[in-house]
Amino acid sequence: MRLTKFEHAGLLLEQDGQKLFVDPGSFTSPLTDTANAVAVVITHEHPDHWTPEQLNRVRDLSPEVTIYGPEGVAAAASDFDITVVHPGDTMDAGPFTLRFFGGKHAVIHE
């Protein structure tokens, strides 16, 4: 498995030629090599963790990609088909097994 850390919260995991993107948001440079993406995981609805432009970049080259996120993401990204997940859920996406935790964003500013 290969892990690439992008700016801010963005991650890319690659295994067996397939890709998993995590939190491709507004502080992450525009994604370019998005072919063979099997999933995008968005941890919460803030724009620093996802943008429509980043999701479209992934879908352009991987139209069958599954996008996972909590209910807040599904509400914020209503133009996208979001698979809603909850803490404790486990999903398989290509070679990746995803286990979802948390559910609360830490207060980092007021």
N, CA, C and O atoms as a GROMACS GRO file, in nm:
protein
  440
    1MET      N    1   0.085  -0.118   0.000
    1MET     CA    2   0.000   0.000   0.000
    1MET      C    3   0.089   0.124   0.000
    1MET      O    4   0.194   0.128   0.065
    2ARG      N    5   0.045   0.223  -0.073
    2ARG     CA    6   0.117   0.350  -0.078
    2ARG      C    7   0.025   0.459  -0.023
    2ARG      O    8  -0.093   0.466  -0.058
    3LEU      N    9   0.081   0.545   0.062
    3LEU     CA   10   0.006   0.656   0.122
    3LEU      C   11   0.072   0.786   0.081
    3LEU      O   12   0.192   0.805   0.098
    4THR      N   13  -0.008   0.878   0.026
    4THR     CA   14   0.039   1.011  -0.010
    4THR      C   15  -0.038   1.112   0.074
    4THR      O   16  -0.161   1.111   0.076
    5LYS      N   17   0.034   1.200   0.142
    5LYS     CA   18  -0.027   1.307   0.222
    5LYS      C   19  -0.027   1.434   0.138
    5LYS      O   20   0.078   1.482   0.096
    6PHE      N   21  -0.146   1.487   0.115
    6PHE     CA   22  -0.159   1.616   0.048
    6PHE      C   23  -0.163   1.726   0.153
    6PHE      O   24  -0.150   1.699   0.272
    7GLU      N   25  -0.182   1.849   0.109
    7GLU     CA   26  -0.195   1.960   0.202
    7GLU      C   27  -0.318   1.939   0.291
    7GLU      O   28  -0.413   1.870   0.253
    8HIS      N   29  -0.313   2.000   0.407
    8HIS     CA   30  -0.423   1.999   0.504
    8HIS      C   31  -0.463   1.855   0.537
    8HIS      O   32  -0.380   1.778   0.586
    9ALA      N   33  -0.587   1.816   0.511
    9ALA     CA   34  -0.636   1.685   0.553
    9ALA      C   35  -0.636   1.582   0.441
    9ALA      O   36  -0.670   1.466   0.465
   10GLY      N   37  -0.597   1.620   0.321
   10GLY     CA   38  -0.608   1.531   0.206
   10GLY      C   39  -0.510   1.414   0.209
   10GLY      O   40  -0.392   1.430   0.240
   11LEU      N   41  -0.562   1.296   0.176
   11LEU     CA   42  -0.482   1.174   0.169
   11LEU      C   43  -0.518   1.098   0.043
   11LEU      O   44  -0.630   1.109  -0.008
   12LEU      N   45  -0.422   1.019  -0.006
   12LEU     CA   46  -0.446   0.923  -0.113
   12LEU      C   47  -0.383   0.792  -0.072
   12LEU      O   48  -0.265   0.786  -0.039
   13LEU      N   49  -0.464   0.685  -0.072
   13LEU     CA   50  -0.413   0.551  -0.050
   13LEU      C   51  -0.423   0.476  -0.182
   13LEU      O   52  -0.525   0.485  -0.251
   14GLU      N   53  -0.317   0.401  -0.217
   14GLU     CA   54  -0.316   0.324  -0.340
   14GLU      C   55  -0.278   0.180  -0.308
   14GLU      O   56  -0.182   0.154  -0.235
   15GLN      N   57  -0.354   0.088  -0.365
   15GLN     CA   58  -0.323  -0.054  -0.349
   15GLN      C   59  -0.378  -0.128  -0.470
   15GLN      O   60  -0.491  -0.104  -0.513
   16ASP      N   61  -0.298  -0.218  -0.523
   16ASP     CA   62  -0.340  -0.301  -0.637
   16ASP      C   63  -0.393  -0.217  -0.753
   16ASP      O   64  -0.486  -0.258  -0.822
   17GLY      N   65  -0.333  -0.099  -0.774
   17GLY     CA   66  -0.373  -0.013  -0.885
   17GLY      C   67  -0.500   0.066  -0.862
   17GLY      O   68  -0.546   0.136  -0.952
   18GLN      N   69  -0.558   0.055  -0.743
   18GLN     CA   70  -0.681   0.128  -0.712
   18GLN      C   71  -0.654   0.235  -0.608
   18GLN      O   72  -0.559   0.225  -0.530
   19LYS      N   73  -0.739   0.339  -0.607
   19LYS     CA   74  -0.714   0.457  -0.524
   19LYS      C   75  -0.831   0.488  -0.432
   19LYS      O   76  -0.948   0.465  -0.465
   20LEU      N   77  -0.796   0.540  -0.316
   20LEU     CA   78  -0.892   0.588  -0.217
   20LEU      C   79  -0.848   0.728  -0.176
   20LEU      O   80  -0.738   0.746  -0.126
   21PHE      N   81  -0.935   0.827  -0.198
   21PHE     CA   82  -0.907   0.964  -0.157
   21PHE      C   83  -0.980   0.994  -0.027
   21PHE      O   84  -1.094   0.950  -0.007
   22VAL      N   85  -0.915   1.069   0.062
   22VAL     CA   86  -0.975   1.110   0.188
   22VAL      C   87  -0.966   1.263   0.198
   22VAL      O   88  -0.859   1.320   0.181
   23ASP      N   89  -1.078   1.326   0.225
   23ASP     CA   90  -1.087   1.469   0.253
   23ASP      C   91  -1.017   1.559   0.150
   23ASP      O   92  -0.927   1.635   0.185
   24PRO      N   93  -1.058   1.550   0.022
   24PRO     CA   94  -1.000   1.639  -0.080
   24PRO      C   95  -1.070   1.775  -0.078
   24PRO      O   96  -1.162   1.800  -0.156
   25GLY      N   97  -1.026   1.862   0.011
   25GLY     CA   98  -1.096   1.987   0.033
   25GLY      C   99  -1.031   2.109  -0.029
   25GLY      O  100  -0.943   2.098  -0.115
   26SER      N  101  -1.075   2.224   0.017
   26SER     CA  102  -1.035   2.352  -0.042
   26SER      C  103  -0.889   2.387  -0.017
   26SER      O  104  -0.833   2.468  -0.092
   27PHE      N  105  -0.826   2.331   0.083
   27PHE     CA  106  -0.685   2.360   0.109
   27PHE      C  107  -0.592   2.257   0.044
   27PHE      O  108  -0.470   2.263   0.062
   28THR      N  109  -0.648   2.164  -0.032
   28THR     CA  110  -0.570   2.064  -0.104
   28THR      C  111  -0.558   2.108  -0.249
   28THR      O  112  -0.658   2.148  -0.310
   29SER      N  113  -0.439   2.100  -0.305
   29SER     CA  114  -0.420   2.135  -0.446
   29SER      C  115  -0.517   2.056  -0.532
   29SER      O  116  -0.556   1.945  -0.495
   30PRO      N  117  -0.556   2.110  -0.647
   30PRO     CA  118  -0.648   2.037  -0.734
   30PRO      C  119  -0.595   1.897  -0.767
   30PRO      O  120  -0.480   1.881  -0.809
   31LEU      N  121  -0.680   1.798  -0.748
   31LEU     CA  122  -0.643   1.660  -0.778
   31LEU      C  123  -0.632   1.643  -0.929
   31LEU      O  124  -0.712   1.698  -1.004
   32THR      N  125  -0.532   1.568  -0.973
   32THR     CA  126  -0.513   1.549  -1.116
   32THR      C  127  -0.521   1.403  -1.157
   32THR      O  128  -0.596   1.370  -1.249
   33ASP      N  129  -0.448   1.316  -1.093
   33ASP     CA  130  -0.443   1.175  -1.133
   33ASP      C  131  -0.548   1.096  -1.054
   33ASP      O  132  -0.516   1.030  -0.955
   34THR      N  133  -0.673   1.104  -1.099
   34THR     CA  134  -0.783   1.045  -1.023
   34THR      C  135  -0.840   0.918  -1.086
   34THR      O  136  -0.940   0.865  -1.038
   35ALA      N  137  -0.778   0.870  -1.194
   35ALA     CA  138  -0.825   0.746  -1.256
   35ALA      C  139  -0.809   0.630  -1.158
   35ALA      O  140  -0.719   0.630  -1.075
   36ASN      N  141  -0.898   0.534  -1.170
   36ASN     CA  142  -0.896   0.412  -1.088
   36ASN      C  143  -0.930   0.437  -0.941
   36ASN      O  144  -0.892   0.359  -0.854
   37ALA      N  145  -1.002   0.545  -0.914
   37ALA     CA  146  -1.047   0.569  -0.776
   37ALA      C  147  -1.170   0.482  -0.749
   37ALA      O  148  -1.264   0.480  -0.828
   38VAL      N  149  -1.167   0.411  -0.637
   38VAL     CA  150  -1.281   0.329  -0.597
   38VAL      C  151  -1.366   0.398  -0.492
   38VAL      O  152  -1.483   0.365  -0.475
   39ALA      N  153  -1.306   0.494  -0.420
   39ALA     CA  154  -1.382   0.560  -0.314
   39ALA      C  155  -1.321   0.694  -0.278
   39ALA      O  156  -1.202   0.719  -0.296
   40VAL      N  157  -1.409   0.780  -0.225
   40VAL     CA  158  -1.369   0.904  -0.159
   40VAL      C  159  -1.435   0.901  -0.022
   40VAL      O  160  -1.555   0.876  -0.011
   41VAL      N  161  -1.357   0.926   0.082
   41VAL     CA  162  -1.411   0.936   0.217
   41VAL      C  163  -1.402   1.082   0.260
   41VAL      O  164  -1.295   1.143   0.256
   42ILE      N  165  -1.515   1.137   0.302
   42ILE     CA  166  -1.520   1.274   0.352
   42ILE      C  167  -1.560   1.266   0.499
   42ILE      O  168  -1.666   1.214   0.532
   43THR      N  169  -1.474   1.318   0.586
   43THR     CA  170  -1.497   1.301   0.729
   43THR      C  171  -1.607   1.390   0.785
   43THR      O  172  -1.677   1.351   0.878
   44HIS      N  173  -1.623   1.510   0.729
   44HIS     CA  174  -1.730   1.599   0.771
   44HIS      C  175  -1.749   1.708   0.666
   44HIS      O  176  -1.672   1.719   0.572
   45GLU      N  177  -1.855   1.788   0.685
   45GLU     CA  178  -1.903   1.874   0.578
   45GLU      C  179  -1.828   2.004   0.556
   45GLU      O  180  -1.860   2.076   0.461
   46HIS      N  181  -1.730   2.038   0.637
   46HIS     CA  182  -1.660   2.165   0.618
   46HIS      C  183  -1.586   2.167   0.484
   46HIS      O  184  -1.532   2.064   0.442
   47PRO      N  185  -1.581   2.284   0.418
   47PRO     CA  186  -1.522   2.290   0.284
   47PRO      C  187  -1.372   2.263   0.280
   47PRO      O  188  -1.318   2.237   0.172
   48ASP      N  189  -1.304   2.268   0.393
   48ASP     CA  190  -1.163   2.231   0.390
   48ASP      C  191  -1.144   2.080   0.381
   48ASP      O  192  -1.031   2.031   0.374
   49HIS      N  193  -1.256   2.004   0.381
   49HIS     CA  194  -1.250   1.858   0.370
   49HIS      C  195  -1.314   1.806   0.242
   49HIS      O  196  -1.300   1.688   0.210
   50TRP      N  197  -1.385   1.890   0.169
   50TRP     CA  198  -1.440   1.851   0.039
   50TRP      C  199  -1.484   1.977  -0.035
   50TRP      O  200  -1.520   2.077   0.027
   51THR      N  201  -1.480   1.971  -0.165
   51THR     CA  202  -1.541   2.074  -0.249
   51THR      C  203  -1.605   2.005  -0.368
   51THR      O  204  -1.562   1.896  -0.407
   52PRO      N  205  -1.707   2.066  -0.427
   52PRO     CA  206  -1.765   2.007  -0.548
   52PRO      C  207  -1.661   1.991  -0.659
   52PRO      O  208  -1.663   1.892  -0.732
   53GLU      N  209  -1.571   2.088  -0.670
   53GLU     CA  210  -1.469   2.081  -0.776
   53GLU      C  211  -1.379   1.959  -0.758
   53GLU      O  212  -1.349   1.889  -0.855
   54GLN      N  213  -1.336   1.932  -0.635
   54GLN     CA  214  -1.250   1.816  -0.611
   54GLN      C  215  -1.326   1.686  -0.639
   54GLN      O  216  -1.272   1.594  -0.701
   55LEU      N  217  -1.451   1.677  -0.595
   55LEU     CA  218  -1.528   1.556  -0.621
   55LEU      C  219  -1.550   1.536  -0.770
   55LEU      O  220  -1.545   1.423  -0.819
   56ASN      N  221  -1.575   1.644  -0.843
   56ASN     CA  222  -1.592   1.632  -0.988
   56ASN      C  223  -1.464   1.587  -1.056
   56ASN      O  224  -1.469   1.513  -1.154
   57ARG      N  225  -1.349   1.631  -1.006
   57ARG     CA  226  -1.222   1.586  -1.064
   57ARG      C  227  -1.207   1.435  -1.050
   57ARG      O  228  -1.159   1.368  -1.141
   58VAL      N  229  -1.250   1.382  -0.938
   58VAL     CA  230  -1.243   1.237  -0.918
   58VAL      C  231  -1.344   1.168  -1.009
   58VAL      O  232  -1.310   1.072  -1.078
   59ARG      N  233  -1.466   1.216  -1.010
   59ARG     CA  234  -1.572   1.152  -1.091
   59ARG      C  235  -1.544   1.159  -1.240
   59ARG      O  236  -1.584   1.070  -1.315
   60ASP      N  237  -1.474   1.264  -1.285
   60ASP     CA  238  -1.445   1.276  -1.428
   60ASP      C  239  -1.367   1.156  -1.480
   60ASP      O  240  -1.394   1.108  -1.590
   61LEU      N  241  -1.271   1.108  -1.403
   61LEU     CA  242  -1.187   0.996  -1.447
   61LEU      C  243  -1.227   0.863  -1.384
   61LEU      O  244  -1.180   0.757  -1.426
   62SER      N  245  -1.312   0.868  -1.283
   62SER     CA  246  -1.360   0.746  -1.215
   62SER      C  247  -1.510   0.761  -1.188
   62SER      O  248  -1.550   0.780  -1.073
   63PRO      N  249  -1.592   0.754  -1.293
   63PRO     CA  250  -1.734   0.784  -1.276
   63PRO      C  251  -1.809   0.688  -1.183
   63PRO      O  252  -1.916   0.723  -1.134
   64GLU      N  253  -1.756   0.571  -1.158
   64GLU     CA  254  -1.823   0.474  -1.070
   64GLU      C  255  -1.778   0.486  -0.925
   64GLU      O  256  -1.815   0.402  -0.842
   65VAL      N  257  -1.700   0.587  -0.893
   65VAL     CA  258  -1.646   0.603  -0.757
   65VAL      C  259  -1.760   0.615  -0.656
   65VAL      O  260  -1.863   0.677  -0.683
   66THR      N  261  -1.741   0.556  -0.538
   66THR     CA  262  -1.836   0.568  -0.428
   66THR      C  263  -1.784   0.675  -0.332
   66THR      O  264  -1.667   0.675  -0.296
   67ILE      N  265  -1.873   0.765  -0.292
   67ILE     CA  266  -1.837   0.872  -0.198
   67ILE      C  267  -1.904   0.842  -0.065
   67ILE      O  268  -2.026   0.829  -0.058
   68TYR      N  269  -1.823   0.833   0.041
   68TYR     CA  270  -1.872   0.802   0.175
   68TYR      C  271  -1.861   0.926   0.263
   68TYR      O  272  -1.764   1.001   0.255
   69GLY      N  273  -1.960   0.946   0.348
   69GLY     CA  274  -1.954   1.055   0.444
   69GLY      C  275  -2.071   1.048   0.540
   69GLY      O  276  -2.168   0.976   0.514
   70PRO      N  277  -2.062   1.121   0.650
   70PRO     CA  278  -2.173   1.124   0.745
   70PRO      C  279  -2.291   1.206   0.690
   70PRO      O  280  -2.281   1.266   0.583
   71GLU      N  281  -2.400   1.208   0.764
   71GLU     CA  282  -2.521   1.275   0.719
   71GLU      C  283  -2.498   1.423   0.685
   71GLU      O  284  -2.560   1.474   0.592
   72GLY      N  285  -2.412   1.490   0.760
   72GLY     CA  286  -2.384   1.630   0.731
   72GLY      C  287  -2.323   1.650   0.593
   72GLY      O  288  -2.350   1.750   0.527
   73VAL      N  289  -2.240   1.555   0.551
   73VAL     CA  290  -2.182   1.561   0.416
   73VAL      C  291  -2.290   1.539   0.312
   73VAL      O  292  -2.295   1.611   0.212
   74ALA      N  293  -2.377   1.442   0.335
   74ALA     CA  294  -2.484   1.414   0.239
   74ALA      C  295  -2.573   1.537   0.221
   74ALA      O  296  -2.617   1.566   0.110
   75ALA      N  297  -2.601   1.609   0.329
   75ALA     CA  298  -2.683   1.730   0.320
   75ALA      C  299  -2.610   1.842   0.246
   75ALA      O  300  -2.669   1.910   0.162
   76ALA      N  301  -2.482   1.860   0.277
   76ALA     CA  302  -2.404   1.968   0.215
   76ALA      C  303  -2.372   1.938   0.068
   76ALA      O  304  -2.364   2.031  -0.013
   77ALA      N  305  -2.355   1.812   0.035
   77ALA     CA  306  -2.316   1.771  -0.101
   77ALA      C  307  -2.434   1.705  -0.171
   77ALA      O  308  -2.420   1.598  -0.231
   78SER      N  309  -2.549   1.769  -0.165
   78SER     CA  310  -2.672   1.708  -0.216
   78SER      C  311  -2.671   1.685  -0.367
   78SER      O  312  -2.755   1.610  -0.418
   79ASP      N  313  -2.580   1.747  -0.440
   79ASP     CA  314  -2.568   1.723  -0.584
   79ASP      C  315  -2.493   1.594  -0.615
   79ASP      O  316  -2.482   1.554  -0.731
   80PHE      N  317  -2.441   1.528  -0.512
   80PHE     CA  318  -2.363   1.406  -0.528
   80PHE      C  319  -2.435   1.290  -0.458
   80PHE      O  320  -2.509   1.311  -0.362
   81ASP      N  321  -2.412   1.171  -0.508
   81ASP     CA  322  -2.466   1.051  -0.445
   81ASP      C  323  -2.371   1.010  -0.333
   81ASP      O  324  -2.266   0.952  -0.359
   82ILE      N  325  -2.407   1.041  -0.210
   82ILE     CA  326  -2.323   1.012  -0.094
   82ILE      C  327  -2.376   0.889  -0.023
   82ILE      O  328  -2.495   0.882   0.009
   83THR      N  329  -2.291   0.792   0.002
   83THR     CA  330  -2.325   0.678   0.085
   83THR      C  331  -2.304   0.720   0.230
   83THR      O  332  -2.190   0.741   0.273
   84VAL      N  333  -2.413   0.734   0.304
   84VAL     CA  334  -2.406   0.782   0.443
   84VAL      C  335  -2.352   0.672   0.533
   84VAL      O  336  -2.398   0.558   0.529
   85VAL      N  337  -2.253   0.708   0.614
   85VAL     CA  338  -2.193   0.615   0.710
   85VAL      C  339  -2.203   0.673   0.850
   85VAL      O  340  -2.217   0.794   0.869
   86HIS      N  341  -2.196   0.583   0.947
   86HIS     CA  342  -2.205   0.620   1.088
   86HIS      C  343  -2.090   0.556   1.164
   86HIS      O  344  -2.032   0.458   1.117
   87PRO      N  345  -2.054   0.611   1.280
   87PRO     CA  346  -1.951   0.546   1.362
   87PRO      C  347  -1.987   0.400   1.386
   87PRO      O  348  -2.100   0.367   1.425
   88GLY      N  349  -1.890   0.312   1.362
   88GLY     CA  350  -1.911   0.169   1.378
   88GLY      C  351  -1.935   0.096   1.247
   88GLY      O  352  -1.924  -0.026   1.242
   89ASP      N  353  -1.968   0.169   1.139
   89ASP     CA  354  -1.990   0.105   1.009
   89ASP      C  355  -1.858   0.055   0.951
   89ASP      O  356  -1.752   0.113   0.975
   90THR      N  357  -1.866  -0.054   0.875
   90THR     CA  358  -1.752  -0.108   0.801
   90THR      C  359  -1.798  -0.128   0.657
   90THR      O  360  -1.904  -0.185   0.632
   91MET      N  361  -1.717  -0.083   0.562
   91MET     CA  362  -1.747  -0.096   0.420
   91MET      C  363  -1.622  -0.145   0.348
   91MET      O  364  -1.510  -0.119   0.390
   92ASP      N  365  -1.644  -0.217   0.238
   92ASP     CA  366  -1.534  -0.256   0.150
   92ASP      C  367  -1.542  -0.171   0.024
   92ASP      O  368  -1.650  -0.153  -0.032
   93ALA      N  369  -1.427  -0.121  -0.019
   93ALA     CA  370  -1.416  -0.042  -0.142
   93ALA      C  371  -1.292  -0.091  -0.214
   93ALA      O  372  -1.180  -0.056  -0.177
   94GLY      N  373  -1.311  -0.172  -0.317
   94GLY     CA  374  -1.196  -0.232  -0.384
   94GLY      C  375  -1.113  -0.309  -0.283
   94GLY      O  376  -1.168  -0.389  -0.208
   95PRO      N  377  -0.982  -0.286  -0.281
   95PRO     CA  378  -0.896  -0.359  -0.187
   95PRO      C  379  -0.895  -0.301  -0.046
   95PRO      O  380  -0.823  -0.351   0.041
   96PHE      N  381  -0.973  -0.197  -0.022
   96PHE     CA  382  -0.971  -0.127   0.106
   96PHE      C  383  -1.090  -0.167   0.193
   96PHE      O  384  -1.203  -0.176   0.145
   97THR      N  385  -1.064  -0.190   0.320
   97THR     CA  386  -1.170  -0.207   0.418
   97THR      C  387  -1.175  -0.080   0.501
   97THR      O  388  -1.076  -0.042   0.563
   98LEU      N  389  -1.290  -0.016   0.503
   98LEU     CA  390  -1.307   0.112   0.571
   98LEU      C  391  -1.387   0.091   0.699
   98LEU      O  392  -1.494   0.032   0.697
   99ARG      N  393  -1.333   0.140   0.810
   99ARG     CA  394  -1.406   0.138   0.937
   99ARG      C  395  -1.422   0.282   0.982
   99ARG      O  396  -1.326   0.358   0.988
  100PHE      N  397  -1.544   0.319   1.015
  100PHE     CA  398  -1.575   0.458   1.046
  100PHE      C  399  -1.587   0.479   1.196
  100PHE      O  400  -1.649   0.399   1.267
  101PHE      N  401  -1.527   0.587   1.243
  101PHE     CA  402  -1.520   0.620   1.385
  101PHE      C  403  -1.564   0.764   1.406
  101PHE      O  404  -1.595   0.836   1.312
  102GLY      N  405  -1.567   0.804   1.532
  102GLY     CA  406  -1.584   0.945   1.565
  102GLY      C  407  -1.726   0.992   1.557
  102GLY      O  408  -1.816   0.936   1.620
  103GLY      N  409  -1.745   1.094   1.480
  103GLY     CA  410  -1.876   1.154   1.468
  103GLY      C  411  -1.882   1.295   1.523
  103GLY      O  412  -1.982   1.365   1.505
  104LYS      N  413  -1.776   1.339   1.591
  104LYS     CA  414  -1.773   1.474   1.647
  104LYS      C  415  -1.644   1.542   1.604
  104LYS      O  416  -1.536   1.483   1.607
  105HIS      N  417  -1.657   1.667   1.565
  105HIS     CA  418  -1.543   1.748   1.525
  105HIS      C  419  -1.492   1.820   1.650
  105HIS      O  420  -1.570   1.883   1.722
  106ALA      N  421  -1.364   1.813   1.674
  106ALA     CA  422  -1.305   1.884   1.787
  106ALA      C  423  -1.320   2.035   1.768
  106ALA      O  424  -1.314   2.084   1.655
  107VAL      N  425  -1.339   2.108   1.875
  107VAL     CA  426  -1.343   2.254   1.868
  107VAL      C  427  -1.199   2.302   1.858
  107VAL      O  428  -1.121   2.289   1.952
  108ILE      N  429  -1.165   2.359   1.742
  108ILE     CA  430  -1.028   2.405   1.721
  108ILE      C  431  -1.019   2.557   1.714
  108ILE      O  432  -0.910   2.613   1.713
  109HIS      N  433  -1.134   2.622   1.708
  109HIS     CA  434  -1.138   2.768   1.708
  109HIS      C  435  -1.278   2.811   1.751
  109HIS      O  436  -1.374   2.735   1.741
  110GLU      N  437  -1.286   2.932   1.799
  110GLU     CA  438  -1.418   2.984   1.840
  110GLU      C  439  -1.439   3.122   1.784
  110GLU      O  440  -1.544   3.183   1.807
   0.00000   0.00000   0.00000
